[in-house]
């Protein structure tokens, strides 16, 4: 058997499988076993908060009904006394905590919607180090990016029909995503993506709680990248000569 081509290919296949398991499975587990898993609150960042506030600005009634109202932080004026500065800083810290709580709530629900609607079947969340994927979708994914509760389990995708969404956050506006979820062909005429009108109250400018949550989750993907939102390794995208 081992002298035939079939036997050689069989042994080679087993060898490649073991190598892949060790390099992509066992080794990362050993390297990152002490890396703590972050909560949804811990992965909220200022970029995501800006997206959340943008949703509140665009759809105030829908946002208020879904996640409450986020008050604007107060500015500390140069002429303010120490007592006034301390009071304003305390109030702003409470606002930041409210922002984090609302964003974390939206992220958890958005992830559930993403899974429940089957988005992960066609859209993967893993930029591979092959086929120049980084030129299309941004930097190759790193293990530490998945060390949080929103990546359990990691959604690598099954069909890879649509684009990778690992770096989707910030690439498009919330308005674009709302129209895209409501009726994809309105923004991408050849899109095979199904419509999701149940995430809205009859129109793309009337997202419901689940629709807002899904947009929040998508806008979070990749928001931790230093090159946000320009992830592609293209000179013309980065404005370089």
Buried (B, 14 or more C-beta within 10 A) or exposed (E): EEEEEEEEEEEEEEEEEEEEEEEEEEEBEEEBEEEEEBBBBEBBBEBBBEBBBBBBEBBEEBBEEBBEEBEEBBEBEEEBEEEEEEBBEEEBEEBBEBBBBBBBBBBBBBBBBBEEBEBBBBBBBBBBEEEEBBEBBBBEBEEEBBBBBBBEEBBEBEEBEBBBBBBBBBBBBBBBBBBBBBBBEEBEEEBEBEBBBEBBEEEBBBBBBBBBBBBBBBBBBBBBBEBBBBBBBEEEEEEEE
